[in-house]
Amino acid sequence: MTSAGWQDGIFIVMLRHVSNAHVLGDGKNLGETMLLAGVRW
């Protein structure tokens, strides 16, 4: 999983990528990327 994000006060934005890259063998690289946003309280 790889994540990068930004926080300013109570606001949070994060981009996250999850992948099963099959490092040790052949196969498809099936993964997903998501943009998360939130508010802290």
Phi and psi in degrees as GROMACS dihedral restraints (atoms count N, CA, C in turn):
[ dihedral_restraints ]
;  ai    aj    ak    al  type     phi  dphi    fc
    3     4     5     6     1  -124.2    20    10
    4     5     6     7     1   133.2    20    10
    6     7     8     9     1  -133.7    20    10
    7     8     9    10     1   145.4    20    10
    9    10    11    12     1  -142.8    20    10
   10    11    12    13     1   139.9    20    10
   12    13    14    15     1  -152.3    20    10
   13    14    15    16     1   177.5    20    10
   15    16    17    18     1  -143.1    20    10
   16    17    18    19     1   139.0    20    10
   18    19    20    21     1  -135.7    20    10
   19    20    21    22     1   134.0    20    10
   21    22    23    24     1  -139.7    20    10
   22    23    24    25     1   104.0    20    10
   24    25    26    27     1    67.2    20    10
   25    26    27    28     1  -115.5    20    10
   27    28    29    30     1   -98.0    20    10
   28    29    30    31     1    -5.0    20    10
   30    31    32    33     1   -97.1    20    10
   31    32    33    34     1   137.6    20    10
   33    34    35    36     1  -131.7    20    10
   34    35    36    37     1   134.4    20    10
   36    37    38    39     1  -131.2    20    10
   37    38    39    40     1   132.8    20    10
   39    40    41    42     1  -140.3    20    10
   40    41    42    43     1   138.3    20    10
   42    43    44    45     1  -108.3    20    10
   43    44    45    46     1   125.7    20    10
   45    46    47    48     1  -130.3    20    10
   46    47    48    49     1   135.9    20    10
   48    49    50    51     1  -122.6    20    10
   49    50    51    52     1   128.3    20    10
   51    52    53    54     1  -119.3    20    10
   52    53    54    55     1   131.7    20    10
   54    55    56    57     1  -147.0    20    10
   55    56    57    58     1   146.4    20    10
   57    58    59    60     1  -108.3    20    10
   58    59    60    61     1    82.7    20    10
   60    61    62    63     1   -74.4    20    10
   61    62    63    64     1    -2.8    20    10
   63    64    65    66     1    49.9    20    10
   64    65    66    67     1    60.6    20    10
   66    67    68    69     1   -61.8    20    10
   67    68    69    70     1   -33.9    20    10
   69    70    71    72     1   -99.2    20    10
   70    71    72    73     1     8.1    20    10
   72    73    74    75     1  -166.1    20    10
   73    74    75    76     1   177.7    20    10
   75    76    77    78     1   -78.5    20    10
   76    77    78    79     1   160.5    20    10
   78    79    80    81     1   147.4    20    10
   79    80    81    82     1   170.5    20    10
   81    82    83    84     1   -76.6    20    10
   82    83    84    85     1   148.2    20    10
   84    85    86    87     1   -95.1    20    10
   85    86    87    88     1    86.7    20    10
   87    88    89    90     1   -90.5    20    10
   88    89    90    91     1   124.9    20    10
   90    91    92    93     1  -154.4    20    10
   91    92    93    94     1   178.6    20    10
   93    94    95    96     1  -145.0    20    10
   94    95    96    97     1   149.8    20    10
   96    97    98    99     1  -121.5    20    10
   97    98    99   100     1   134.7    20    10
   99   100   101   102     1  -133.8    20    10
  100   101   102   103     1   148.0    20    10
  102   103   104   105     1  -108.5    20    10
  103   104   105   106     1   120.3    20    10
  105   106   107   108     1  -111.6    20    10
  106   107   108   109     1   141.5    20    10
  108   109   110   111     1  -136.9    20    10
  109   110   111   112     1   143.9    20    10
  111   112   113   114     1  -157.4    20    10
  112   113   114   115     1   172.7    20    10
  114   115   116   117     1  -130.1    20    10
  115   116   117   118     1   128.7    20    10
  117   118   119   120     1   -86.8    20    10
  118   119   120   121     1   146.5    20    10
